[in-house]
């Protein structure tokens, strides 16, 4: 398990900054000696990872990703930026150990020798009889999960980020001025159950066929960490498009943007020219060409007056949307 992270807060008594290890609940101020208890909801410490890119950098990252995905920089120029919102999404992080007993049934491998008609020996490993046993276990736990629904933001976890990035004590008033702070929806008990389930699935080692046991958390250090994500809004015509960008590294997480348009002036002109030419050769050739054209339309999306009107009079064609993230 990794070493505890160091976080920094300001003393409410003398305003001096000081650091303490993640998971500690009490720490004396080195300047004035005041004993401080650090806690959040229900006594759970709450921290924040500060954003490292601003709105302009996030916007540039979204435009760059859209241009790379569509391959047409002109499409990006037509997008109109409508606004941005910095969102701080909550994630649980639970560290400690899962201790208890675990019964596991494991498969075994045995070496089997075979001889062919020429006396050549072949050795191979085959599955042997299953073995079972019960043992005491102590499994390191470092579990992270979203504390609310983050699917629309495209961010599923921050386990690595919370282990290497500096954490700051959550100052709700200050962080709320920078963006929108999302509250947790899942409960600590749910996180504990998930962490124990993950530890139970890891227990027993390799080749486990079935397992059962009773584990309990010990040395638990539970914290709530808010992670920054930019929610950007673009428009094209009357339609709005949303893109989310990681507030730390600028990676585009999710979103859709319109693709480039294609001018189709030559398409109806070429169709009409070919049909007229076919009729000038012979009326039968013209009717055959017209029938082939209608049959092709029917086989590629269906034949209707609307599709024919788009083919001949829709001089600008939208090629769909670009999916990001």
N, C-alpha and C positions, 0 to 999 in steps of 0.2 A: 504494500500500500504506500502511496506517495507521502511525502512530508507535508504537514499542515501548512496552509497558505498563511501569509502575513497580511493583515488588513490594517488600515489606518483610519482613526477617527479623531475628532476634536473634543477636548475635555469641556463639558458644559459649565464647569466652575471657572477655569482660567483661560479657556479657548486654546490651549496648547495642543498641538498634534502629538499623538503617540500611537505606537503599533502594538498589536497583540496577535496571537496565533488563532487561526480559525478553529472554532469549537470551544474556545475558552469563554466562560460566562462572566468572569470577574477579572478586573485588572486595575491596579493602582496607577494613577496619573504620575509620571515621573517628575512633573514640575511642582504640583501643589500637594501631591500625596493623597488626593481624594480617591476613595475606593468606588469604582464604577461597575455597574452590572449592565452588560450588553445583551439586549434581548429584543425580539420582535413580537409577532402575534403568538400568544400562548407560550411565551418564554423562548421562542425559536429565533435565533439570530437571523437578521435579514441584511443582505449585502447587495451591492450593485456593481456591475462592470461598466465603466465609463465608455462612452462612444469615442472612437478615434477618427471618424470621418464625419464631415458636416453634410448639410443638405446638398450643396453644390457638387461635392465629390460623389455622393450617392447618385445624384441625377446623371452625372457624367458616366458613371459605371453602368447605369441602366441603358443609356443611349448606346454606349460602346457594345454591350452585350446584344442589344437588338440589331445593330448594324452587322455584327459578326454572324448572328443566327440567320438573318435574312439575306445577307450578301449585297445589300443595296443601301449605301449611305443616304441616298435621297429620301428614303422612307423616314429616316430618323429626323431629317430637317422639317418634315411636315407635322411632326408631333408637337403639340402645344402643352407645356408644363402647367399644371393647374395648382399644385401645392404638395406639401410633404408633411408628414407627422412622424415624430420620433416616438416609438413605442418601446417600453421596457417590459419584456415578457418574463414571467416568473418561472423558475425551475427549482425543483427540490434537489438537494444533494445530501445523501446520507453516507456516512463513513463509519466504520467500526468493524466488528467481527460477529459472525454467526456461529454460535457454539451449541453443541448438543450431540446427539447420536444419529447415525445414519445406517440403515440397512440397504444393501445393494446386491443385486444379482448380476454377475458379470459373465461375459462369454470368455472362453479360453481358446487358445490355439495350440494344436499339437502337430508335431512333425510326422509325416506319413511317407514311408518308403515304398516304391513300386518298382518292379522289374519287368522289362518287356521280353519278347521272345528271344532276343539276342543276349539277354543277361545284363543289359544296361540298366543301371539304377537311376531312378528319378526320385528326388526328395521334394516334397511340397508341404505347405502348411494348410491344415484344414481346421474347421471349427470343432472344438471339443465340447465336453459336457459343461453346462453352466455351473458356476460356483457362487455361493452366497455367503454373506457374513455381515456382522454388525460391528461398527467401530465408532469411537468418539472422534469428532471432527471440530476443527476451528478454522473457519473460512473467512478470509479477508473480504470486506464489503466496501465497495466504492460505487454507489449507485446514483444515477441522475435521471430525472424524468420531468416532463413538462407539468407545471402546476395548473395549467388551463389548456384550452384547445388552441394549439398553435399551428394547426394544419394549414390554414389559409395563408400563413406567413412563410411556410416552407421550412421552418426551423423545427427539427425533431429532437435535438439534444445538444448539450453544451458540456459534456463530461470532460473533454480534452481542454476546452477553453477555460473552464473554471479551475482546472488544475494548474494552468500555466500563466494566466492573466492575473494582474493584481486586483484584489477585491477592496472595495471601500464600504464603510458602514453606511447603511441606507438613511439618508436625510430626506424624508418625504417631501418637505416643502421645497428644498432645493432641486431635487430630481423632478418634481412635478412642474417646475418652471421650465425645464428643458424638454419635457415630453409627457406622454400619457403613461401612467403606471398601472399595469394590469394586476388585479388582485388574484391570489390563488383560489382555485376552485376545488381541487383534490385535497384530501385531508392527510395529515401526517400518518394516521393509521393505515391508510391505503398505500402510502409510500413504503411503510415498514413491511407490509404484506408482500408488495412487489419485490422489495430487496431480498426478503427471505426466500421467496420463490426462485429468484435468480440464483441465490447462493445454493439452494437445494439442487437445482439443475446442474450446477457446476461440481457438486460434491460426488465423491465416489470414484473419480478418475476416469480413465478411458475404458471403453468396452462395456459400459453399464447398460443392461437390458431393462431392468426395473429398479426402482429405489423408493424408499419411504423412510421417514424419520421425523424427529422433532428438533427444531432449531429455535434458538432465541437470540436476539440481538444483545450484545454487551459492548460497553465502551462506545455507545452510540453518540455521533456528532451530526445533528441534523441542522441544515441551514437552508434558507430560501434566498436564491440568487436571481436578480433581475438582469436580463440581457438586452442590449439595445438593438433595435431593428428599425430601419427607415421604411415607412409606407408611403410610396410616391404615387401621384395621380397624374396621368397624361390624358389628353383628349385628341381625337381626330374627327372632325365634323361635330356631330352631336353625341358621339359615343365616348364614354370614359373608360380608361384602362388603368389597372392598379399593378404596381411592381413593388416587391419587397426586397430590400438590400440589407445585408449584414452590416450593422453599425460599427463593427470592429475592423473587419478586413475588406469591406467593400464588395464582397461576393454577392451576386444576384441570386436570391433564394427562390423566388417564384414570381409568376406574372405572365401576362399575355399582352402583346402589342400587335397592331395591325401590320400586315406585310405590305410590300410595295405594290403600287397599282401598275397595270400594264395597258398601254394604249393599243387598241385593236382596230385601228382604221383600215389596215390592209386586209383583215380577215373578211369583212363583208364585201369589200370591193373585189377581192379575188374570187369569192364564191359567185357573185353575180356575173363577173366576167366569164368564168368557166361555164356557167349554165347558158348564157347567151351564145357562147361559142358552140356549145353542144347542139343547141337548137338550130343554129345556122348550118351546121353540117347536115342534120336531118332531124325532123320532128321526133322520130322514134328514138334517136340518140339523145335528144334533149330530155324526153320523158324518162328514159333509162337513167340518165345522170341525176335528174331531180329525184327519182325513186331511190337511187343509191344514197343520195344526200339525206333524205328523210329516214331511211333505214339506219344509217349511221347514227343519226341523232337519237332514234328510238333505242338503239343498243347502248348508247352512252348517256344514260340519265333520263330517258323517256322523251317522248314527243309531245310537245304542247305549244300552244300559241305564245305563251310567255317565254319559253326557251328560244323559240324562233325569233321573237322580237329582240331578246337580249343578244342573240347571235348577229342580227343584221343592224340593230340600232344602238346596242350597248357599246359605245366606243371606248369606255373606260372599264376595266375589269379588275376587281379586287381578288387577290390570290389567297385569301384566308388570313390566318393569324399566326404570329410567331410565338411559340411557347418558350418561356425563359425558365431557368432554374433546373 
